[in-house]
Structure formats: structure tokens, C-alpha cells
Amino acid sequence: MKPNIIQVKPTKEYIVYVFFDNGIIKAYSLKEDIEAGGIFDKIKDVDIFINRCTIMNGTLAWDISGDRDTTKCIDICPDTIYEDGVTVKDVDVA
């Protein structure tokens, strides 16, 4: 069974720490995606990147519309995060 995402913590460096229910924590960088533009232009502003970062559709997402509409968010496949993210041992979530 694939692990579920239970918490996300974005940083000003466009990295999100993604916590899975199996105890694994992945650091997932979006810096290159944001620099490439396209859909990720919507989260280029660091305040939007941090304040709209959440879990929607069972994965890391940004609530672009601000109304929790799952059809209007930007999300990343949880498999991609789990496979491509860098495993870290600990993150201060305060």
C-alpha cells in the first residue's frame, strides 16, 4: 500500500517538506519548475507558495482560488514526490 501524505511544510526556498503516514519525510524542490514558468507561475510569489500550500486531492497542492476547489488547484502526484523527493531524517515543523 502506498503511503498517504499527512502534512506539508513549505519554505521560502521553494522546497516543501512532505510527511507521509509511514514516517518518511521527503524534501521536494519546486525551484526549477517555478523558474521554468507555465502553470507554476501562479506560485512564484513566495507568499502564495507558502500560504496556499496544503493537501488537496490526497497530495501536495496549492489552493490557487482560495476556496478549496480541488479543480482549481496545482498539485503534484504523490508518487512523484515519494520517488523524486530527497528523504530527510527530521524537520522542525514549528
C-alpha positions as MATLAB code, in Angstrom:
seq = 'MKPNIIQVKPTKEYIVYVFFDNGIIKAYSLKEDIEAGGIFDKIKDVDIFINRCTIMNGTLAWDISGDRDTTKCIDICPDTIYEDGVTVKDVDVA';
ca = [
       0.000    0.000    0.000;
       1.282    3.446   -0.907;
       1.775    5.858    1.985;
      -0.530    8.839    2.417;
       0.571   12.444    2.788;
      -0.359   13.751    6.227;
       1.441   17.105    6.444;
       3.289   19.610    4.258;
       5.671   22.390    5.257;
       6.738   24.880    2.551;
       9.884   27.022    2.761;
      10.962   30.334    1.222;
      13.471   28.393   -0.896;
      10.600   26.712   -2.814;
      11.148   23.407   -1.037;
       8.258   21.592    0.590;
       8.798   19.022    3.315;
       6.198   16.323    2.779;
       5.347   13.997    5.652;
       3.965   10.532    4.893;
       1.999    8.294    7.237;
       4.760    5.652    7.152;
       7.159    8.063    8.903;
       9.095    9.032    5.763;
       9.749   12.746    5.190;
      10.636   13.967    1.699;
      12.098   17.338    0.732;
      10.607   18.193   -2.649;
      12.015   21.182   -4.538;
       9.888   23.173   -6.958;
      12.547   25.780   -7.694;
      13.298   24.525  -11.229;
       9.590   24.098  -12.023;
       8.860   27.650  -10.900;
      11.826   29.037  -12.857;
      10.556   27.209  -15.967;
       7.250   29.079  -15.743;
       3.987   27.800  -17.139;
       1.415   26.666  -14.606;
       3.927   27.180  -11.798;
       3.976   30.961  -12.434;
       0.888   31.014  -10.207;
       3.001   30.059   -7.168;
       6.114   32.086   -7.985;
       5.245   34.704   -5.362;
       6.784   33.252   -2.183;
       3.804   34.383   -0.076;
       1.415   32.440   -2.313;
       3.821   29.489   -2.375;
       3.843   29.323    1.420;
       0.327   30.459    2.339;
      -1.612   28.475   -0.260;
       0.392   25.254    0.207;
      -1.836   22.487    1.544;
      -3.029   18.936    0.985;
      -5.766   18.553   -1.626;
      -6.681   15.586   -3.802;
      -4.638   13.485   -1.359;
      -1.382   15.207   -2.264;
       0.758   18.334   -2.050;
      -1.187   21.183   -3.592;
      -1.642   24.935   -3.801;
      -5.155   26.287   -3.287;
      -4.890   28.916   -6.025;
      -8.526   30.044   -5.876;
      -8.528   30.214   -2.077;
     -11.853   28.389   -1.834;
     -10.624   24.781   -1.545;
     -11.888   23.971   -5.055;
      -9.962   20.818   -5.946;
     -10.427   21.523   -9.646;
      -8.625   24.879   -9.390;
      -5.503   23.838   -7.530;
      -1.982   22.997   -8.618;
      -0.999   19.596   -7.315;
       1.919   17.205   -7.619;
       1.478   13.448   -7.994;
       2.245   11.803   -4.631;
       4.235    9.074   -6.410;
       6.469   11.751   -7.937;
       7.071   13.309   -4.529;
       7.824    9.950   -2.949;
      10.154    8.803   -5.738;
      11.888   12.086   -6.639;
      11.921   13.835   -3.268;
      15.003   13.657   -1.063;
      14.478   11.645    2.114;
      15.301   13.641    5.245;
      15.520   12.450    8.834;
      13.956   15.334   10.702;
      12.299   18.695   10.094;
      11.385   21.368   12.601;
       7.683   21.911   11.941;
       7.274   24.833   14.317;
];
